[in-house]
Amino acid sequence: MALDIRGCGTALVTPFAKDGSLDVEALRRLVQFQLKEGIDFLVPCGTTGETPTLEHEEYIGVIRVVTEEVAGKIPVIPGVGGNSTKKVIALAQEVASLGVQGILSVAPYYNKPTQEGLYQHFKAIAESTELPVILYNVPSRTSSNIEPATVARLSKISNIIGIKEACGSITQQMELLNLIEPGFHVLSGDDAFTLPLMALGGVGVISVIANEVPRAMTNLSHLLLEGKYEEARKLHFQLLPLIHVNFIETNPIPVKAALAMMGMIEEVYRLPMVPMNSENRAKLEKVLAAQGLLQPQKV
């Protein structure tokens, strides 16, 4: 299956009801909001979706709800990762029946595999499914860095089509872009790196703040794809305060607080995630007000 993934995808939050259960109606509203605002694709059940705290039935339920609401309008690429290759393979095979267009698979965490281990892990996953696979490199969370040479090696596997790169190093990103062949999709995994990474040849972003401002982040990515750098820089700097405040505490704490302030979800987390402290909450509210985001959002 071909999947040409460009522009902006939202790393979708998972809304919970006040009793802590999955809030299906809020999830449906979030998806409809994303569609209305012109998002290019959706990525449920990633880090921003608090996936480590979802029961298996809830995880499958989130993906099913998102695909139902999207109804084929845009790609749905759920997070399908873990630190047991066998379990990830089983999960990839299960989600393939849910109408998704690809999977995003994070580097194994805690195990700290070697580069050869990372290669064999992702190779085994790719060979187990016909779905397109997007790698996800986020060393700050996994303690495992997929090095550019390893990505280049993995890119030769036909259904490994791209990477969400959140290494935090523009130098490593430049090295990666210099090594890979045309057609391999390098996506920013960090909102703040969207402009520099795409200016160097990246093709998009999987964004946290697109939960709040999907149209603006989609516009930013499209301006960059079109080479309209002056307009893109202006929009980038307009969004920069929102980007910064969304990472003032561990993701997804600020983004869920923001969506609650916008009236879109209940502000409910699952331990070990807890609400923001009062000082940071005040900073977040101030930025949201300055960005005009505290008015009720229409879905």
PEZI-V93941 format. One record per backbone hydrogen bond with DSSP energy under -0.5 kcal/mol. NH is the residue of the N-H (numbers start at 1). CO is the residue of the C=O. Records with the same first field share a line. If there is no record, write none. Layout:
NH->CO, CO
This chain:
5->3
6->4
7->203
9->205
10->41
11->9, 207
12->10, 43
14->48
15->13
17->21
20->17
23->15
24->22
27->23
28->24
29->25
30->26
31->27
32->28
33->29
34->30
35->31
36->32
37->33
38->35
39->34
40->8
41->8
42->75
43->10
50->47
51->46
53->50
54->51
59->55
60->56
61->57
62->58
63->59
64->60
65->61
66->62
67->63
68->64
69->65
70->66
71->67
73->70
75->40
77->42
78->102
79->44
80->104
82->106
88->84
89->85
90->86
91->87
92->88
93->89
94->90
95->91
96->92
97->94
98->95
99->96
100->95
101->76
102->76
103->132
104->78
105->103, 134
106->104
107->136
110->142
111->109
118->114
119->115
120->116
121->117
122->118
123->119
124->120
125->121
126->122
127->123
128->124, 125
129->125, 126
132->101
133->159
134->103
135->133, 162
136->105
137->164
138->136
141->138
142->138
143->139
146->144
147->145
150->147
151->147
152->148
153->149
154->150
155->151
156->153
157->154
160->157
161->133, 159
162->133
163->185
164->135
165->163, 187
166->137, 164
170->168
173->169
174->170
175->171
176->172
177->173
178->174
179->175, 176
180->176
184->181
185->161, 183
186->184
187->163, 185
188->204
189->165
193->190
194->191
197->193
198->194
199->195
200->196
201->198
202->197
203->186
204->186
205->7
206->188
207->9, 205
211->208
212->209
213->209
217->213
218->214
219->215
220->216
221->217
222->218
223->219
224->220
225->221
226->222
227->224
228->223
229->227
232->228
233->229
234->230
235->231
236->232
237->233
238->234
239->235
240->236
241->237
242->239
243->239
244->240
245->241
246->242
247->244
248->245
253->250
256->252
257->253
258->254
259->255
260->256
261->257
262->258
263->260
264->259
265->259
268->266
273->270
281->277
282->278
283->279
284->280
285->281
286->282
287->283
288->284
289->285
290->286
291->287
292->289
293->288
297->262
